[in-house]
Amino acid sequence: MANFAKPTVGIVTTPKTLSEEVVKILTARIADEYTAHYFYKNAANWCKGVAYNTAGAFYEAEAAAELEHAYKLQDYLVSWGIQPEIPQVNTTANFDSLPDTIQKAYELEYDLFEKYNADSTALFPIDLATFDFLTYFRTNQNDSVAEYSDLLNALELFNLENKLDIIHFEEIYFKGS
């Protein structure tokens, strides 16, 4: 007959969790991802409202991707026993032209690129697992910066004062979105 030890009364085991510093960093990125989501949703709405439907579809996809990023960060926190805080964010963005949407998107993506790199630098010595988790976001931001940089470079090939050139630009560079 097996001899099973009786559990000791009063012993409580509590799983380890993320440090407050790590939670603070990830919460800030959740806010940034929601801000990006609303930015792209506004860009999509603006584009569709002025008949840049192909660009509108592209920005809709961008909005959905940013929302997935916010969820991914939240899921990571939940997996560590943290109830994520969803910060209030700016939900409006205004645009003057299709090139303006691209310029502002580039600035947003580059800002996120810098933040994820800085966060990773801060996390490397204190939480290697979270550093590794952020690899996805660093790679994604690098790709996004390159994509919008390419769009900005392509805009230099067009006369931005000519509406037909802008329509042609949209047709070429947002095709397949």
Helices and strands as residue ranges (DSSP letters): H 20-49, H 53-79, H 98-123, H 128-133, H 135-155, H 163-173
